[in-house]
């Protein structure tokens, strides 16, 4: 059952687009991390590679969460549903 589901999903997934979106999100996360470190007067050299990876993953998660929220609001507005009465 799981293999059939995975095959079904793989059939409708466009890998180059997925890679490009992931790459774009990673670039935005790195820019956000640079800005976050600049505010605290720090640089990339102050952290190890593992620590930087954790910080960048946190920024990626924030970006993805904001995209999900914006998508939900857009979908609701297309349906004529308002969150703010």
PDB file of N, CA, C and O in Angstrom:
ATOM      1  N   UNK A   1       0.816  -1.195   0.000  1.00  0.00           N
ATOM      2  CA  UNK A   1       0.000   0.000   0.000  1.00  0.00           C
ATOM      3  C   UNK A   1       0.863   1.263   0.000  1.00  0.00           C
ATOM      4  O   UNK A   1       0.589   2.198  -0.753  1.00  0.00           O
ATOM      5  N   UNK A   2       1.905   1.297   0.841  1.00  0.00           N
ATOM      6  CA  UNK A   2       2.765   2.472   0.894  1.00  0.00           C
ATOM      7  C   UNK A   2       3.536   2.668  -0.401  1.00  0.00           C
ATOM      8  O   UNK A   2       3.724   3.797  -0.853  1.00  0.00           O
ATOM      9  N   UNK A   3       3.979   1.573  -0.994  1.00  0.00           N
ATOM     10  CA  UNK A   3       4.713   1.687  -2.252  1.00  0.00           C
ATOM     11  C   UNK A   3       3.814   2.229  -3.355  1.00  0.00           C
ATOM     12  O   UNK A   3       4.248   3.048  -4.166  1.00  0.00           O
ATOM     13  N   UNK A   4       2.556   1.773  -3.391  1.00  0.00           N
ATOM     14  CA  UNK A   4       1.610   2.273  -4.388  1.00  0.00           C
ATOM     15  C   UNK A   4       1.373   3.768  -4.203  1.00  0.00           C
ATOM     16  O   UNK A   4       1.299   4.514  -5.179  1.00  0.00           O
ATOM     17  N   UNK A   5       1.257   4.197  -2.968  1.00  0.00           N
ATOM     18  CA  UNK A   5       1.059   5.615  -2.685  1.00  0.00           C
ATOM     19  C   UNK A   5       2.287   6.412  -3.085  1.00  0.00           C
ATOM     20  O   UNK A   5       2.160   7.484  -3.676  1.00  0.00           O
ATOM     21  N   UNK A   6       3.463   5.912  -2.775  1.00  0.00           N
ATOM     22  CA  UNK A   6       4.703   6.593  -3.134  1.00  0.00           C
ATOM     23  C   UNK A   6       4.844   6.688  -4.650  1.00  0.00           C
ATOM     24  O   UNK A   6       5.275   7.719  -5.167  1.00  0.00           O
ATOM     25  N   UNK A   7       4.488   5.629  -5.363  1.00  0.00           N
ATOM     26  CA  UNK A   7       4.543   5.657  -6.822  1.00  0.00           C
ATOM     27  C   UNK A   7       3.570   6.682  -7.386  1.00  0.00           C
ATOM     28  O   UNK A   7       3.894   7.391  -8.339  1.00  0.00           O
ATOM     29  N   UNK A   8       2.388   6.761  -6.804  1.00  0.00           N
ATOM     30  CA  UNK A   8       1.376   7.712  -7.244  1.00  0.00           C
ATOM     31  C   UNK A   8       1.869   9.144  -7.056  1.00  0.00           C
ATOM     32  O   UNK A   8       1.723   9.979  -7.949  1.00  0.00           O
ATOM     33  N   UNK A   9       2.450   9.421  -5.895  1.00  0.00           N
ATOM     34  CA  UNK A   9       2.967  10.762  -5.608  1.00  0.00           C
ATOM     35  C   UNK A   9       4.142  11.076  -6.519  1.00  0.00           C
ATOM     36  O   UNK A   9       4.251  12.194  -7.023  1.00  0.00           O
ATOM     37  N   UNK A  10       5.015  10.111  -6.735  1.00  0.00           N
ATOM     38  CA  UNK A  10       6.193  10.322  -7.579  1.00  0.00           C
ATOM     39  C   UNK A  10       5.799  10.626  -9.012  1.00  0.00           C
ATOM     40  O   UNK A  10       6.493  11.370  -9.706  1.00  0.00           O
ATOM     41  N   UNK A  11       4.698  10.061  -9.455  1.00  0.00           N
ATOM     42  CA  UNK A  11       4.246  10.295 -10.818  1.00  0.00           C
ATOM     43  C   UNK A  11       3.823  11.743 -11.034  1.00  0.00           C
ATOM     44  O   UNK A  11       3.966  12.268 -12.138  1.00  0.00           O
ATOM     45  N   UNK A  12       3.306  12.393 -10.002  1.00  0.00           N
ATOM     46  CA  UNK A  12       2.809  13.749 -10.123  1.00  0.00           C
ATOM     47  C   UNK A  12       3.727  14.796  -9.507  1.00  0.00           C
ATOM     48  O   UNK A  12       3.313  15.936  -9.296  1.00  0.00           O
ATOM     49  N   UNK A  13       4.957  14.423  -9.221  1.00  0.00           N
ATOM     50  CA  UNK A  13       5.925  15.356  -8.665  1.00  0.00           C
ATOM     51  C   UNK A  13       6.917  15.735  -9.754  1.00  0.00           C
ATOM     52  O   UNK A  13       7.495  14.869 -10.410  1.00  0.00           O
ATOM     53  N   UNK A  14       7.105  17.015  -9.936  1.00  0.00           N
ATOM     54  CA  UNK A  14       8.022  17.514 -10.949  1.00  0.00           C
ATOM     55  C   UNK A  14       9.322  17.897 -10.248  1.00  0.00           C
ATOM     56  O   UNK A  14       9.417  18.959  -9.632  1.00  0.00           O
ATOM     57  N   UNK A  15      10.316  17.030 -10.349  1.00  0.00           N
ATOM     58  CA  UNK A  15      11.562  17.158  -9.590  1.00  0.00           C
ATOM     59  C   UNK A  15      12.325  18.468  -9.849  1.00  0.00           C
ATOM     60  O   UNK A  15      12.767  19.095  -8.886  1.00  0.00           O
ATOM     61  N   UNK A  16      12.500  18.910 -11.107  1.00  0.00           N
ATOM     62  CA  UNK A  16      13.250  20.166 -11.300  1.00  0.00           C
ATOM     63  C   UNK A  16      12.583  21.358 -10.623  1.00  0.00           C
ATOM     64  O   UNK A  16      13.272  22.219 -10.076  1.00  0.00           O
ATOM     65  N   UNK A  17      11.271  21.421 -10.652  1.00  0.00           N
ATOM     66  CA  UNK A  17      10.558  22.508  -9.992  1.00  0.00           C
ATOM     67  C   UNK A  17      10.727  22.415  -8.481  1.00  0.00           C
ATOM     68  O   UNK A  17      10.943  23.424  -7.809  1.00  0.00           O
ATOM     69  N   UNK A  18      10.627  21.208  -7.958  1.00  0.00           N
ATOM     70  CA  UNK A  18      10.792  20.995  -6.524  1.00  0.00           C
ATOM     71  C   UNK A  18      12.196  21.410  -6.073  1.00  0.00           C
ATOM     72  O   UNK A  18      12.349  22.029  -5.020  1.00  0.00           O
ATOM     73  N   UNK A  19      13.215  21.075  -6.859  1.00  0.00           N
ATOM     74  CA  UNK A  19      14.593  21.451  -6.526  1.00  0.00           C
ATOM     75  C   UNK A  19      14.775  22.963  -6.574  1.00  0.00           C
ATOM     76  O   UNK A  19      15.458  23.537  -5.725  1.00  0.00           O
ATOM     77  N   UNK A  20      14.167  23.608  -7.565  1.00  0.00           N
ATOM     78  CA  UNK A  20      14.298  25.050  -7.704  1.00  0.00           C
ATOM     79  C   UNK A  20      13.630  25.781  -6.537  1.00  0.00           C
ATOM     80  O   UNK A  20      14.169  26.759  -6.018  1.00  0.00           O
ATOM     81  N   UNK A  21      12.452  25.299  -6.130  1.00  0.00           N
ATOM     82  CA  UNK A  21      11.762  25.903  -4.996  1.00  0.00           C
ATOM     83  C   UNK A  21      12.578  25.715  -3.721  1.00  0.00           C
ATOM     84  O   UNK A  21      12.727  26.650  -2.934  1.00  0.00           O
ATOM     85  N   UNK A  22      13.101  24.517  -3.515  1.00  0.00           N
ATOM     86  CA  UNK A  22      13.925  24.248  -2.341  1.00  0.00           C
ATOM     87  C   UNK A  22      15.168  25.136  -2.331  1.00  0.00           C
ATOM     88  O   UNK A  22      15.556  25.658  -1.286  1.00  0.00           O
ATOM     89  N   UNK A  23      15.785  25.303  -3.493  1.00  0.00           N
ATOM     90  CA  UNK A  23      16.976  26.138  -3.609  1.00  0.00           C
ATOM     91  C   UNK A  23      16.644  27.600  -3.305  1.00  0.00           C
ATOM     92  O   UNK A  23      17.411  28.282  -2.624  1.00  0.00           O
ATOM     93  N   UNK A  24      15.512  28.079  -3.803  1.00  0.00           N
ATOM     94  CA  UNK A  24      15.100  29.461  -3.559  1.00  0.00           C
ATOM     95  C   UNK A  24      14.810  29.694  -2.079  1.00  0.00           C
ATOM     96  O   UNK A  24      15.187  30.725  -1.521  1.00  0.00           O
ATOM     97  N   UNK A  25      14.142  28.736  -1.453  1.00  0.00           N
ATOM     98  CA  UNK A  25      13.860  28.853  -0.024  1.00  0.00           C
ATOM     99  C   UNK A  25      15.161  28.851   0.759  1.00  0.00           C
ATOM    100  O   UNK A  25      15.300  29.608   1.720  1.00  0.00           O
ATOM    101  N   UNK A  26      16.118  28.018   0.370  1.00  0.00           N
ATOM    102  CA  UNK A  26      17.419  27.959   1.054  1.00  0.00           C
ATOM    103  C   UNK A  26      18.143  29.293   0.926  1.00  0.00           C
ATOM    104  O   UNK A  26      18.727  29.773   1.897  1.00  0.00           O
ATOM    105  N   UNK A  27      18.112  29.907  -0.280  1.00  0.00           N
ATOM    106  CA  UNK A  27      18.769  31.196  -0.474  1.00  0.00           C
ATOM    107  C   UNK A  27      18.138  32.271   0.400  1.00  0.00           C
ATOM    108  O   UNK A  27      18.849  33.081   0.996  1.00  0.00           O
ATOM    109  N   UNK A  28      16.801  32.285   0.483  1.00  0.00           N
ATOM    110  CA  UNK A  28      16.122  33.260   1.338  1.00  0.00           C
ATOM    111  C   UNK A  28      16.460  33.024   2.806  1.00  0.00           C
ATOM    112  O   UNK A  28      16.626  33.975   3.570  1.00  0.00           O
ATOM    113  N   UNK A  29      16.561  31.765   3.194  1.00  0.00           N
ATOM    114  CA  UNK A  29      16.890  31.437   4.581  1.00  0.00           C
ATOM    115  C   UNK A  29      18.302  31.898   4.920  1.00  0.00           C
ATOM    116  O   UNK A  29      18.543  32.382   6.026  1.00  0.00           O
ATOM    117  N   UNK A  30      19.223  31.759   3.998  1.00  0.00           N
ATOM    118  CA  UNK A  30      20.600  32.212   4.234  1.00  0.00           C
ATOM    119  C   UNK A  30      20.642  33.729   4.367  1.00  0.00           C
ATOM    120  O   UNK A  30      21.354  34.258   5.221  1.00  0.00           O
ATOM    121  N   UNK A  31      19.877  34.438   3.523  1.00  0.00           N
ATOM    122  CA  UNK A  31      19.816  35.894   3.642  1.00  0.00           C
ATOM    123  C   UNK A  31      19.215  36.308   4.979  1.00  0.00           C
ATOM    124  O   UNK A  31      19.696  37.242   5.619  1.00  0.00           O
ATOM    125  N   UNK A  32      18.166  35.613   5.397  1.00  0.00           N
ATOM    126  CA  UNK A  32      17.545  35.917   6.689  1.00  0.00           C
ATOM    127  C   UNK A  32      18.507  35.654   7.834  1.00  0.00           C
ATOM    128  O   UNK A  32      18.552  36.408   8.807  1.00  0.00           O
ATOM    129  N   UNK A  33      19.276  34.579   7.713  1.00  0.00           N
ATOM    130  CA  UNK A  33      20.257  34.254   8.744  1.00  0.00           C
ATOM    131  C   UNK A  33      21.345  35.316   8.807  1.00  0.00           C
ATOM    132  O   UNK A  33      21.765  35.713   9.894  1.00  0.00           O
ATOM    133  N   UNK A  34      21.806  35.780   7.646  1.00  0.00           N
ATOM    134  CA  UNK A  34      22.819  36.842   7.628  1.00  0.00           C
ATOM    135  C   UNK A  34      22.277  38.099   8.304  1.00  0.00           C
ATOM    136  O   UNK A  34      22.984  38.744   9.078  1.00  0.00           O
ATOM    137  N   UNK A  35      21.022  38.446   8.013  1.00  0.00           N
ATOM    138  CA  UNK A  35      20.421  39.632   8.624  1.00  0.00           C
ATOM    139  C   UNK A  35      20.266  39.439  10.128  1.00  0.00           C
ATOM    140  O   UNK A  35      20.528  40.353  10.910  1.00  0.00           O
ATOM    141  N   UNK A  36      19.842  38.255  10.521  1.00  0.00           N
ATOM    142  CA  UNK A  36      19.658  37.948  11.945  1.00  0.00           C
ATOM    143  C   UNK A  36      20.993  38.046  12.698  1.00  0.00           C
ATOM    144  O   UNK A  36      21.051  38.575  13.808  1.00  0.00           O
ATOM    145  N   UNK A  37      22.048  37.534  12.088  1.00  0.00           N
ATOM    146  CA  UNK A  37      23.368  37.605  12.725  1.00  0.00           C
ATOM    147  C   UNK A  37      23.913  39.033  12.735  1.00  0.00           C
ATOM    148  O   UNK A  37      24.594  39.428  13.681  1.00  0.00           O
ATOM    149  N   UNK A  38      23.618  39.808  11.692  1.00  0.00           N
ATOM    150  CA  UNK A  38      24.093  41.187  11.626  1.00  0.00           C
ATOM    151  C   UNK A  38      23.454  42.034  12.720  1.00  0.00           C
ATOM    152  O   UNK A  38      24.098  42.922  13.280  1.00  0.00           O
ATOM    153  N   UNK A  39      22.206  41.764  13.017  1.00  0.00           N
ATOM    154  CA  UNK A  39      21.527  42.497  14.082  1.00  0.00           C
ATOM    155  C   UNK A  39      22.214  42.263  15.425  1.00  0.00           C
ATOM    156  O   UNK A  39      22.275  43.160  16.265  1.00  0.00           O
ATOM    157  N   UNK A  40      22.722  41.062  15.617  1.00  0.00           N
ATOM    158  CA  UNK A  40      23.383  40.708  16.869  1.00  0.00           C
ATOM    159  C   UNK A  40      24.898  40.910  16.805  1.00  0.00           C
ATOM    160  O   UNK A  40      25.624  40.470  17.696  1.00  0.00           O
ATOM    161  N   UNK A  41      25.375  41.580  15.744  1.00  0.00           N
ATOM    162  CA  UNK A  41      26.801  41.882  15.554  1.00  0.00           C
ATOM    163  C   UNK A  41      27.657  40.615  15.589  1.00  0.00           C
ATOM    164  O   UNK A  41      28.686  40.562  16.261  1.00  0.00           O
ATOM    165  N   UNK A  42      27.208  39.596  14.851  1.00  0.00           N
ATOM    166  CA  UNK A  42      27.950  38.351  14.752  1.00  0.00           C
ATOM    167  C   UNK A  42      28.135  38.006  13.278  1.00  0.00           C
ATOM    168  O   UNK A  42      27.534  38.632  12.406  1.00  0.00           O
ATOM    169  N   UNK A  43      28.970  37.008  13.007  1.00  0.00           N
ATOM    170  CA  UNK A  43      29.192  36.578  11.628  1.00  0.00           C
ATOM    171  C   UNK A  43      29.137  35.050  11.560  1.00  0.00           C
ATOM    172  O   UNK A  43      29.011  34.368  12.577  1.00  0.00           O
ATOM    173  N   UNK A  44      29.234  34.540  10.343  1.00  0.00           N
ATOM    174  CA  UNK A  44      29.201  33.094  10.143  1.00  0.00           C
ATOM    175  C   UNK A  44      30.375  32.398  10.828  1.00  0.00           C
ATOM    176  O   UNK A  44      30.260  31.248  11.252  1.00  0.00           O
ATOM    177  N   UNK A  45      31.496  33.094  10.934  1.00  0.00           N
ATOM    178  CA  UNK A  45      32.690  32.496  11.531  1.00  0.00           C
ATOM    179  C   UNK A  45      32.532  32.245  13.026  1.00  0.00           C
ATOM    180  O   UNK A  45      33.280  31.458  13.607  1.00  0.00           O
ATOM    181  N   UNK A  46      31.568  32.905  13.647  1.00  0.00           N
ATOM    182  CA  UNK A  46      31.346  32.727  15.079  1.00  0.00           C
ATOM    183  C   UNK A  46      30.667  31.396  15.408  1.00  0.00           C
ATOM    184  O   UNK A  46      30.630  30.986  16.568  1.00  0.00           O
ATOM    185  N   UNK A  47      30.140  30.731  14.404  1.00  0.00           N
ATOM    186  CA  UNK A  47      29.395  29.492  14.614  1.00  0.00           C
ATOM    187  C   UNK A  47      30.039  28.344  13.854  1.00  0.00           C
ATOM    188  O   UNK A  47      30.716  28.550  12.846  1.00  0.00           O
ATOM    189  N   UNK A  48      29.818  27.124  14.353  1.00  0.00           N
ATOM    190  CA  UNK A  48      30.295  25.940  13.634  1.00  0.00           C
ATOM    191  C   UNK A  48      29.313  25.627  12.505  1.00  0.00           C
ATOM    192  O   UNK A  48      28.227  26.203  12.438  1.00  0.00           O
ATOM    193  N   UNK A  49      29.704  24.714  11.623  1.00  0.00           N
ATOM    194  CA  UNK A  49      28.846  24.345  10.504  1.00  0.00           C
ATOM    195  C   UNK A  49      27.531  23.739  10.978  1.00  0.00           C
ATOM    196  O   UNK A  49      26.478  24.000  10.397  1.00  0.00           O
ATOM    197  N   UNK A  50      27.592  22.936  12.025  1.00  0.00           N
ATOM    198  CA  UNK A  50      26.372  22.316  12.547  1.00  0.00           C
ATOM    199  C   UNK A  50      25.417  23.369  13.116  1.00  0.00           C
ATOM    200  O   UNK A  50      24.208  23.291  12.902  1.00  0.00           O
ATOM    201  N   UNK A  51      25.949  24.332  13.826  1.00  0.00           N
ATOM    202  CA  UNK A  51      25.110  25.386  14.391  1.00  0.00           C
ATOM    203  C   UNK A  51      24.483  26.241  13.295  1.00  0.00           C
ATOM    204  O   UNK A  51      23.312  26.610  13.382  1.00  0.00           O
ATOM    205  N   UNK A  52      25.260  26.553  12.270  1.00  0.00           N
ATOM    206  CA  UNK A  52      24.720  27.327  11.148  1.00  0.00           C
ATOM    207  C   UNK A  52      23.620  26.553  10.431  1.00  0.00           C
ATOM    208  O   UNK A  52      22.612  27.132  10.025  1.00  0.00           O
ATOM    209  N   UNK A  53      23.812  25.260  10.276  1.00  0.00           N
ATOM    210  CA  UNK A  53      22.801  24.438   9.617  1.00  0.00           C
ATOM    211  C   UNK A  53      21.493  24.469  10.404  1.00  0.00           C
ATOM    212  O   UNK A  53      20.413  24.535   9.817  1.00  0.00           O
ATOM    213  N   UNK A  54      21.591  24.422  11.710  1.00  0.00           N
ATOM    214  CA  UNK A  54      20.388  24.474  12.552  1.00  0.00           C
ATOM    215  C   UNK A  54      19.696  25.826  12.413  1.00  0.00           C
ATOM    216  O   UNK A  54      18.470  25.888  12.310  1.00  0.00           O
ATOM    217  N   UNK A  55      20.468  26.901  12.410  1.00  0.00           N
ATOM    218  CA  UNK A  55      19.893  28.241  12.278  1.00  0.00           C
ATOM    219  C   UNK A  55      19.224  28.407  10.919  1.00  0.00           C
ATOM    220  O   UNK A  55      18.127  28.958  10.826  1.00  0.00           O
ATOM    221  N   UNK A  56      19.882  27.932   9.867  1.00  0.00           N
ATOM    222  CA  UNK A  56      19.320  28.043   8.516  1.00  0.00           C
ATOM    223  C   UNK A  56      18.062  27.190   8.381  1.00  0.00           C
ATOM    224  O   UNK A  56      17.097  27.625   7.753  1.00  0.00           O
ATOM    225  N   UNK A  57      18.048  25.998   8.948  1.00  0.00           N
ATOM    226  CA  UNK A  57      16.849  25.159   8.910  1.00  0.00           C
ATOM    227  C   UNK A  57      15.691  25.816   9.643  1.00  0.00           C
ATOM    228  O   UNK A  57      14.539  25.695   9.225  1.00  0.00           O
ATOM    229  N   UNK A  58      15.992  26.510  10.735  1.00  0.00           N
ATOM    230  CA  UNK A  58      14.957  27.238  11.463  1.00  0.00           C
ATOM    231  C   UNK A  58      14.368  28.342  10.580  1.00  0.00           C
ATOM    232  O   UNK A  58      13.152  28.530  10.546  1.00  0.00           O
ATOM    233  N   UNK A  59      15.220  29.059   9.879  1.00  0.00           N
ATOM    234  CA  UNK A  59      14.745  30.114   8.975  1.00  0.00           C
ATOM    235  C   UNK A  59      13.938  29.519   7.822  1.00  0.00           C
ATOM    236  O   UNK A  59      12.929  30.091   7.410  1.00  0.00           O
ATOM    237  N   UNK A  60      14.381  28.366   7.296  1.00  0.00           N
ATOM    238  CA  UNK A  60      13.618  27.700   6.235  1.00  0.00           C
ATOM    239  C   UNK A  60      12.225  27.330   6.725  1.00  0.00           C
ATOM    240  O   UNK A  60      11.239  27.517   6.013  1.00  0.00           O
ATOM    241  N   UNK A  61      12.147  26.803   7.947  1.00  0.00           N
ATOM    242  CA  UNK A  61      10.853  26.432   8.512  1.00  0.00           C
ATOM    243  C   UNK A  61       9.942  27.652   8.640  1.00  0.00           C
ATOM    244  O   UNK A  61       8.744  27.567   8.369  1.00  0.00           O
ATOM    245  N   UNK A  62      10.513  28.793   9.056  1.00  0.00           N
ATOM    246  CA  UNK A  62       9.733  30.020   9.169  1.00  0.00           C
ATOM    247  C   UNK A  62       9.204  30.465   7.809  1.00  0.00           C
ATOM    248  O   UNK A  62       8.054  30.886   7.690  1.00  0.00           O
ATOM    249  N   UNK A  63      10.047  30.368   6.787  1.00  0.00           N
ATOM    250  CA  UNK A  63       9.640  30.764   5.431  1.00  0.00           C
ATOM    251  C   UNK A  63       8.525  29.854   4.927  1.00  0.00           C
ATOM    252  O   UNK A  63       7.539  30.334   4.368  1.00  0.00           O
ATOM    253  N   UNK A  64       8.672  28.558   5.116  1.00  0.00           N
ATOM    254  CA  UNK A  64       7.654  27.610   4.666  1.00  0.00           C
ATOM    255  C   UNK A  64       6.340  27.828   5.407  1.00  0.00           C
ATOM    256  O   UNK A  64       5.269  27.760   4.805  1.00  0.00           O
ATOM    257  N   UNK A  65       6.416  28.090   6.713  1.00  0.00           N
ATOM    258  CA  UNK A  65       5.206  28.365   7.483  1.00  0.00           C
ATOM    259  C   UNK A  65       4.502  29.620   6.987  1.00  0.00           C
ATOM    260  O   UNK A  65       3.276  29.642   6.885  1.00  0.00           O
ATOM    261  N   UNK A  66       5.257  30.657   6.679  1.00  0.00           N
ATOM    262  CA  UNK A  66       4.632  31.881   6.174  1.00  0.00           C
ATOM    263  C   UNK A  66       4.007  31.651   4.802  1.00  0.00           C
ATOM    264  O   UNK A  66       2.952  32.210   4.502  1.00  0.00           O
ATOM    265  N   UNK A  67       4.648  30.834   3.966  1.00  0.00           N
ATOM    266  CA  UNK A  67       4.063  30.516   2.659  1.00  0.00           C
ATOM    267  C   UNK A  67       2.761  29.734   2.809  1.00  0.00           C
ATOM    268  O   UNK A  67       1.802  29.972   2.075  1.00  0.00           O
ATOM    269  N   UNK A  68       2.729  28.809   3.752  1.00  0.00           N
ATOM    270  CA  UNK A  68       1.506  28.047   3.997  1.00  0.00           C
ATOM    271  C   UNK A  68       0.380  28.962   4.457  1.00  0.00           C
ATOM    272  O   UNK A  68      -0.757  28.834   4.002  1.00  0.00           O
ATOM    273  N   UNK A  69       0.697  29.886   5.358  1.00  0.00           N
ATOM    274  CA  UNK A  69      -0.308  30.808   5.867  1.00  0.00           C
ATOM    275  C   UNK A  69      -0.840  31.699   4.754  1.00  0.00           C
ATOM    276  O   UNK A  69      -2.049  31.901   4.639  1.00  0.00           O
ATOM    277  N   UNK A  70       0.056  32.228   3.940  1.00  0.00           N
ATOM    278  CA  UNK A  70      -0.353  33.088   2.838  1.00  0.00           C
ATOM    279  C   UNK A  70      -1.195  32.317   1.828  1.00  0.00           C
ATOM    280  O   UNK A  70      -2.163  32.856   1.291  1.00  0.00           O
ATOM    281  N   UNK A  71      -0.837  31.065   1.567  1.00  0.00           N
ATOM    282  CA  UNK A  71      -1.601  30.244   0.628  1.00  0.00           C
ATOM    283  C   UNK A  71      -3.000  29.972   1.156  1.00  0.00           C
ATOM    284  O   UNK A  71      -3.971  30.013   0.400  1.00  0.00           O
ATOM    285  N   UNK A  72      -3.108  29.696   2.445  1.00  0.00           N
ATOM    286  CA  UNK A  72      -4.414  29.453   3.050  1.00  0.00           C
ATOM    287  C   UNK A  72      -5.290  30.691   2.962  1.00  0.00           C
ATOM    288  O   UNK A  72      -6.470  30.596   2.624  1.00  0.00           O
ATOM    289  N   UNK A  73      -4.724  31.846   3.261  1.00  0.00           N
ATOM    290  CA  UNK A  73      -5.489  33.095   3.196  1.00  0.00           C
ATOM    291  C   UNK A  73      -5.929  33.375   1.757  1.00  0.00           C
ATOM    292  O   UNK A  73      -7.052  33.822   1.523  1.00  0.00           O
ATOM    293  N   UNK A  74      -5.042  33.112   0.796  1.00  0.00           N
ATOM    294  CA  UNK A  74      -5.394  33.320  -0.605  1.00  0.00           C
ATOM    295  C   UNK A  74      -6.517  32.378  -1.039  1.00  0.00           C
ATOM    296  O   UNK A  74      -7.444  32.793  -1.735  1.00  0.00           O
ATOM    297  N   UNK A  75      -6.434  31.116  -0.627  1.00  0.00           N
ATOM    298  CA  UNK A  75      -7.471  30.149  -0.991  1.00  0.00           C
ATOM    299  C   UNK A  75      -8.808  30.530  -0.358  1.00  0.00           C
ATOM    300  O   UNK A  75      -9.849  30.435  -1.008  1.00  0.00           O
ATOM    301  N   UNK A  76      -8.787  30.956   0.890  1.00  0.00           N
ATOM    302  CA  UNK A  76     -10.028  31.365   1.554  1.00  0.00           C
ATOM    303  C   UNK A  76     -10.615  32.611   0.909  1.00  0.00           C
ATOM    304  O   UNK A  76     -11.835  32.731   0.789  1.00  0.00           O
ATOM    305  N   UNK A  77      -9.762  33.537   0.494  1.00  0.00           N
ATOM    306  CA  UNK A  77     -10.284  34.746  -0.140  1.00  0.00           C
ATOM    307  C   UNK A  77     -10.892  34.434  -1.507  1.00  0.00           C
ATOM    308  O   UNK A  77     -11.860  35.074  -1.917  1.00  0.00           O
ATOM    309  N   UNK A  78     -10.326  33.454  -2.211  1.00  0.00           N
ATOM    310  CA  UNK A  78     -10.922  33.042  -3.482  1.00  0.00           C
ATOM    311  C   UNK A  78     -12.298  32.422  -3.273  1.00  0.00           C
ATOM    312  O   UNK A  78     -13.175  32.542  -4.128  1.00  0.00           O
ATOM    313  N   UNK A  79     -12.483  31.766  -2.149  1.00  0.00           N
ATOM    314  CA  UNK A  79     -13.781  31.169  -1.830  1.00  0.00           C
ATOM    315  C   UNK A  79     -14.736  32.190  -1.226  1.00  0.00           C
ATOM    316  O   UNK A  79     -15.904  31.877  -0.993  1.00  0.00           O
ATOM    317  N   UNK A  80     -14.265  33.389  -0.971  1.00  0.00           N
ATOM    318  CA  UNK A  80     -15.114  34.432  -0.420  1.00  0.00           C
ATOM    319  C   UNK A  80     -15.260  34.363   1.079  1.00  0.00           C
ATOM    320  O   UNK A  80     -16.183  34.949   1.646  1.00  0.00           O
ATOM    321  N   UNK A  81     -14.349  33.646   1.733  1.00  0.00           N
ATOM    322  CA  UNK A  81     -14.397  33.517   3.183  1.00  0.00           C
ATOM    323  C   UNK A  81     -13.386  34.491   3.784  1.00  0.00           C
ATOM    324  O   UNK A  81     -12.212  34.491   3.412  1.00  0.00           O
ATOM    325  N   UNK A  82     -13.848  35.307   4.706  1.00  0.00           N
ATOM    326  CA  UNK A  82     -12.975  36.283   5.343  1.00  0.00           C
ATOM    327  C   UNK A  82     -12.643  35.858   6.746  1.00  0.00           C
ATOM    328  O   UNK A  82     -13.521  35.413   7.486  1.00  0.00           O
ATOM    329  N   UNK A  83     -11.383  35.986   7.129  1.00  0.00           N
ATOM    330  CA  UNK A  83     -10.976  35.685   8.494  1.00  0.00           C
ATOM    331  C   UNK A  83     -11.223  36.855   9.418  1.00  0.00           C
ATOM    332  O   UNK A  83     -11.305  36.689  10.635  1.00  0.00           O
ATOM    333  N   UNK A  84     -11.343  38.045   8.838  1.00  0.00           N
ATOM    334  CA  UNK A  84     -11.529  39.258   9.626  1.00  0.00           C
ATOM    335  C   UNK A  84     -12.898  39.842   9.309  1.00  0.00           C
ATOM    336  O   UNK A  84     -13.086  40.422   8.240  1.00  0.00           O
ATOM    337  N   UNK A  85     -13.851  39.699  10.213  1.00  0.00           N
ATOM    338  CA  UNK A  85     -15.218  40.198   9.925  1.00  0.00           C
ATOM    339  C   UNK A  85     -15.306  41.699   9.908  1.00  0.00           C
ATOM    340  O   UNK A  85     -16.382  42.252   9.682  1.00  0.00           O
TER     341      UNK A  85
END
